Amino acid sequence: MDQIVQPRLDPAKFRHPFVTARGETRASVALKALDMLWFNTGTLCNLTCKGCYIESSPRNDRLAYLTRTEVRTYLDEIAADGLPTQSIGFTGGEPFMNPEIVGMLSDVLSRGLHALVLTNAMLPMRKLREPLLALHRSYGDRLKVRVSLDHYTMEGHEAERGLRSWQPTIEGLVWLAENGFSMDVAGRRLTPEPEDSLRAGYGRLFDELGLPVDASDPVRLMLFPEMDPASDVPEITTACWGILQKSPEAVMCASARMVVKRKDASAPTVVACTLVPYDARFEMGRTLKEASGAVSLNHPYCASFCVLGGAACSR
């Protein structure tokens, strides 16, 4: 399949937090309400994917495993401060490799919150089938699993995720469906193939596998734009909201934050969103209260994924 080739990023861009390379006022996004809190459970993963924005792999431990106790600290803050948070997301790495993930999910669900886990649905998830079934029996659709399937063909998926990665993921998807889990799929826009063609391809696959996922629904099947921090994208200015007819409240950092723990750090920290886990410019504090300030859109992903790409992990 033909890959999308982008020109290289102008090195003058995304340097100043408040001013673009052209001297225009950079856009920022205020936190309207913390609807969703993400936890990066650690960057270790059973796969090394070609286009992984966070570079997860069996060797990348730049973000350490969060502990159940650390997650509870933030759940306690949500409760104590009466925050409007309804959903908790878990991403990685592969979240099901974190040895305390089941306990974390139990703590989230037992507080009446919704839990979303992003996974490749391979062996780490399937090793936890019994405790996941127990959670599903107790909490039903408040536990949702979103499975990464990079293309509707084995060729396209394995071009990103490696040989022999397709069948285990398909088997994981089928297991989730057969056991009644609430589930979505996350795909990728890896090629110039039109979106309607991509959705039709995924739809045929879902029908073949008997998956209860509507491929025409942009929430049930999310098609994420490609993210390469070295590819040239426009900087987002305050004027862009009117030009693009887009509200800053539609951008992910208006309603979400993510907790990460850097390797060898004494405690977790809160960053602006799921896309910038390594960039110190987007560290906002140790607590959710400290992280409630506005976010300057000073990263290529702010443009390519959120504003121009129209994507959001938290839908």
C-alpha positions as CSV (number, residue, x, y, z in Angstrom):
1,M,0.0,0.0,0.0
2,D,1.2,3.5,-0.8
3,Q,2.3,5.5,2.3
4,I,1.5,9.2,2.8
5,V,4.7,11.2,2.5
6,Q,4.8,14.5,4.3
7,P,7.4,17.3,4.0
8,R,9.8,17.8,6.9
9,L,8.9,20.2,9.8
10,D,10.2,23.8,9.7
11,P,12.6,23.9,12.7
12,A,11.4,27.4,13.5
13,K,7.9,26.1,14.4
14,F,6.6,25.1,17.8
15,R,9.4,26.9,19.7
16,H,7.7,29.7,21.7
17,P,4.7,28.8,24.0
18,F,2.7,31.9,23.0
19,V,3.9,33.0,19.6
20,T,4.2,31.1,16.3
21,A,7.2,31.2,13.9
22,R,5.3,33.9,11.9
23,G,4.8,36.1,15.0
24,E,1.1,35.3,15.4
25,T,-0.6,34.5,18.7
26,R,-0.5,30.8,19.4
27,A,-3.8,29.2,20.3
28,S,-4.4,27.8,23.7
29,V,-7.2,25.7,25.3
30,A,-8.7,26.2,28.7
31,L,-9.9,23.2,30.7
32,K,-13.6,23.4,30.6
33,A,-14.2,20.4,32.8
34,L,-12.2,17.3,33.6
35,D,-14.6,14.8,32.0
36,M,-11.9,12.1,31.5
37,L,-8.7,11.2,33.2
38,W,-6.2,9.0,31.5
39,F,-3.5,6.9,33.2
40,N,-0.5,5.7,31.2
41,T,0.1,2.4,32.9
42,G,3.7,2.2,31.5
43,T,5.4,2.2,28.1
44,L,6.3,-1.5,28.1
45,C,4.5,-3.4,25.4
46,N,4.6,-6.9,23.9
47,L,4.9,-5.3,20.4
48,T,7.3,-2.8,18.7
49,C,5.0,-1.1,16.2
50,K,6.4,0.9,13.3
51,G,4.4,4.0,13.8
52,C,3.9,4.1,17.6
53,Y,3.9,7.7,18.7
54,I,5.0,6.8,22.2
55,E,7.6,4.2,20.9
56,S,6.3,1.5,23.2
57,S,8.2,-1.8,23.0
58,P,9.3,-4.7,25.2
59,R,12.4,-2.5,26.2
60,N,11.0,1.0,26.5
61,D,10.4,1.7,30.2
62,R,10.7,5.5,30.0
63,L,7.3,5.6,31.7
64,A,7.3,3.3,34.6
65,Y,4.4,1.1,35.7
66,L,1.9,3.0,37.8
67,T,0.8,1.4,41.0
68,R,-2.7,0.8,42.2
69,T,-2.0,3.1,45.2
70,E,-0.9,5.9,42.8
71,V,-4.1,5.6,40.8
72,R,-6.2,5.6,43.9
73,T,-4.6,9.0,44.9
74,Y,-6.1,10.6,41.8
75,L,-9.4,8.9,42.2
76,D,-9.5,10.2,45.8
77,E,-8.8,13.7,44.5
78,I,-11.7,13.5,42.0
79,A,-14.0,12.5,44.8
80,A,-12.7,15.0,47.4
81,D,-12.9,17.9,45.1
82,G,-16.2,16.9,43.5
83,L,-14.7,16.9,40.0
84,P,-17.2,16.0,37.2
85,T,-15.0,13.2,35.9
86,Q,-17.1,10.2,34.7
87,S,-14.6,8.2,32.7
88,I,-11.1,6.8,33.4
89,G,-8.9,5.7,30.5
90,F,-5.9,3.3,30.7
91,T,-3.3,3.4,27.9
92,G,0.3,2.4,27.5
93,G,2.3,0.6,26.3
94,E,0.0,-2.4,26.8
95,P,-2.1,-1.7,29.9
96,F,-2.7,-5.4,30.5
97,M,1.0,-5.9,31.1
98,N,0.8,-3.8,34.2
99,P,0.7,-6.3,37.1
100,E,-1.9,-4.2,39.0
101,I,-4.3,-3.4,36.1
102,V,-7.1,-5.5,37.4
103,G,-7.0,-3.9,40.8
104,M,-7.0,-0.5,39.2
105,L,-10.0,-1.3,37.1
106,S,-11.8,-2.7,40.1
107,D,-11.1,0.6,42.0
108,V,-12.4,2.7,39.2
109,L,-15.6,0.7,38.6
110,S,-16.4,0.2,42.2
111,R,-16.6,4.0,42.6
112,G,-19.3,4.2,39.9
113,L,-17.0,5.5,37.2
114,H,-16.6,4.2,33.7
115,A,-13.3,2.5,32.6
116,L,-11.8,2.4,29.1
117,V,-8.8,0.2,28.3
118,L,-6.8,0.6,25.1
119,T,-5.2,-2.7,24.1
120,N,-3.9,-4.8,21.3
121,A,-6.1,-7.7,22.6
122,M,-3.2,-10.1,22.4
123,L,-1.7,-12.5,25.0
124,P,-1.4,-10.0,27.9
125,M,-5.2,-9.4,27.8
126,R,-6.0,-13.1,27.3
127,K,-4.0,-14.1,30.3
128,L,-6.5,-12.1,32.3
129,R,-9.6,-13.6,30.9
130,E,-11.0,-14.8,34.2
131,P,-10.6,-11.6,36.2
132,L,-11.9,-9.6,33.2
133,L,-15.0,-11.8,33.0
134,A,-15.5,-11.2,36.7
135,L,-15.3,-7.5,36.3
136,H,-17.7,-7.7,33.3
137,R,-20.2,-9.7,35.3
138,S,-20.1,-7.2,38.1
139,Y,-20.0,-3.9,36.2
140,G,-21.3,-4.7,32.7
141,D,-20.8,-2.0,30.0
142,R,-19.1,0.4,32.4
143,L,-16.0,-1.5,31.4
144,K,-15.1,-0.8,27.8
145,V,-12.2,-2.2,25.8
146,R,-10.9,-0.4,22.7
147,V,-8.8,-2.6,20.5
148,S,-6.2,-1.3,18.1
149,L,-6.5,-2.8,14.6
150,D,-4.5,-0.7,12.3
151,H,-6.1,-1.9,9.0
152,Y,-8.9,-4.2,8.0
153,T,-6.4,-6.4,6.2
154,M,-3.7,-8.6,7.7
155,E,-1.2,-7.0,5.3
156,G,-2.0,-3.5,6.4
157,H,-2.1,-4.3,10.1
158,E,1.1,-6.3,10.1
159,A,2.9,-3.7,8.1
160,E,2.7,-1.6,11.3
161,R,2.6,-4.2,14.1
162,G,4.8,-6.9,12.7
163,L,4.5,-10.5,11.5
164,R,2.0,-12.8,13.3
165,S,0.3,-9.9,15.1
166,W,-2.9,-10.1,13.2
167,Q,-4.4,-13.4,14.2
168,P,-3.9,-13.0,18.0
169,T,-5.7,-9.6,17.8
170,I,-8.5,-11.1,15.8
171,E,-8.9,-13.9,18.3
172,G,-9.0,-11.3,21.1
173,L,-11.6,-9.3,19.4
174,V,-13.8,-12.3,18.9
175,W,-13.4,-13.4,22.5
176,L,-14.5,-9.9,23.7
177,A,-17.5,-10.1,21.4
178,E,-18.5,-13.6,22.3
179,N,-18.4,-12.7,26.0
180,G,-20.5,-9.5,25.6
181,F,-17.9,-6.9,26.5
182,S,-18.6,-3.3,25.5
183,M,-16.0,-2.8,22.8
184,D,-14.7,-0.3,20.2
185,V,-12.0,-0.5,17.6
186,A,-9.3,2.0,16.8
187,G,-7.9,2.1,13.2
188,R,-5.4,4.2,11.4
189,R,-5.4,6.3,8.3
190,L,-2.1,5.0,7.1
191,T,-2.6,5.4,3.4
192,P,-4.5,7.9,1.0
193,E,-7.5,5.5,1.0
194,P,-10.7,7.5,1.4
195,E,-12.4,7.3,4.8
196,D,-15.6,5.8,3.4
197,S,-13.5,3.0,1.8
198,L,-11.7,2.3,5.0
199,R,-15.0,2.1,6.9
200,A,-16.5,-0.2,4.3
201,G,-13.4,-2.5,4.6
202,Y,-13.7,-2.6,8.4
203,G,-17.4,-3.1,8.1
204,R,-16.9,-6.2,6.0
205,L,-14.4,-7.6,8.5
206,F,-16.7,-6.9,11.5
207,D,-19.6,-8.7,9.7
208,E,-17.4,-11.6,8.9
209,L,-16.2,-12.0,12.5
210,G,-19.6,-11.2,14.0
211,L,-18.4,-8.2,15.9
212,P,-21.1,-5.8,17.3
213,V,-19.2,-2.7,16.0
214,D,-20.8,-0.2,13.6
215,A,-18.0,0.7,11.3
216,S,-19.9,3.9,10.2
217,D,-20.0,5.2,13.7
218,P,-16.9,7.5,14.3
219,V,-16.9,6.6,18.0
220,R,-17.3,2.8,17.6
221,L,-14.6,2.8,14.9
222,M,-12.1,5.6,15.5
223,L,-9.8,6.3,12.5
224,F,-6.8,8.2,13.9
225,P,-4.7,10.4,11.7
226,E,-1.0,9.6,11.4
227,M,1.3,11.5,13.7
228,D,4.9,12.2,12.9
229,P,6.5,15.0,14.9
230,A,9.0,15.6,12.1
231,S,6.3,16.1,9.4
232,D,5.4,19.7,8.6
233,V,2.1,21.0,9.8
234,P,0.7,24.5,10.4
235,E,0.9,26.1,13.8
236,I,-2.5,26.8,15.3
237,T,-3.2,30.5,16.0
238,T,-6.1,32.1,17.7
239,A,-7.4,33.1,14.3
240,C,-7.6,29.4,13.3
241,W,-10.7,28.8,15.4
242,G,-12.8,31.1,13.2
243,I,-11.1,30.1,10.0
244,L,-11.7,26.4,10.7
245,Q,-15.0,27.0,12.4
246,K,-13.8,24.9,15.3
247,S,-14.3,25.5,19.0
248,P,-11.4,25.0,21.4
249,E,-13.8,23.1,23.6
250,A,-13.8,20.3,21.0
251,V,-10.0,19.7,21.5
252,M,-9.0,16.9,23.8
253,C,-7.2,19.1,26.4
254,A,-10.4,21.0,27.1
255,S,-11.8,18.0,28.9
256,A,-9.0,15.5,29.7
257,R,-5.6,15.1,31.3
258,M,-3.2,12.1,31.6
259,V,-1.1,10.9,34.6
260,V,2.3,9.5,33.9
261,K,5.2,8.3,36.0
262,R,8.7,8.8,34.5
263,K,11.3,6.2,35.0
264,D,13.1,6.7,38.4
265,A,10.7,9.5,39.4
266,S,9.5,9.6,43.0
267,A,5.9,10.2,42.0
268,P,3.5,10.6,39.0
269,T,2.9,13.8,37.2
270,V,-0.1,15.1,35.2
271,V,0.5,16.1,31.5
272,A,-1.8,17.9,29.1
273,C,-3.1,14.9,27.2
274,T,-2.3,11.4,25.9
275,L,-0.2,12.6,23.0
276,V,2.7,14.4,24.8
277,P,3.9,12.0,27.5
278,Y,7.6,12.8,27.2
279,D,7.6,16.6,26.5
280,A,8.4,18.4,29.8
281,R,6.7,21.6,28.4
282,F,3.4,19.8,28.9
283,E,3.9,18.8,32.5
284,M,1.3,20.6,34.5
285,G,1.8,19.5,38.1
286,R,1.5,16.6,40.5
287,T,-2.2,17.0,41.3
288,L,-5.3,17.5,39.1
289,K,-5.8,20.9,40.7
290,E,-2.3,22.0,39.6
291,A,-3.0,20.7,36.1
292,S,-6.2,22.6,35.6
293,G,-4.6,25.5,33.7
294,A,-4.8,26.3,30.0
295,V,-2.7,24.4,27.5
296,S,-0.7,26.2,24.8
297,L,-1.0,24.3,21.5
298,N,2.8,24.2,21.0
299,H,3.3,20.7,19.6
300,P,2.9,19.3,16.0
301,Y,0.4,16.8,17.4
302,C,-1.9,19.6,18.5
303,A,-2.3,20.4,14.8
304,S,-2.0,17.0,13.1
305,F,-4.1,15.0,15.5
306,C,-6.5,17.3,17.3
307,V,-7.3,20.5,15.5
308,L,-6.7,19.6,11.8
309,G,-7.0,15.8,12.3
310,G,-10.3,16.2,14.2
311,A,-9.4,13.3,16.5
312,A,-9.8,12.7,20.2
313,C,-8.9,9.8,22.4
314,S,-11.6,10.6,24.9
315,R,-14.8,10.3,22.9
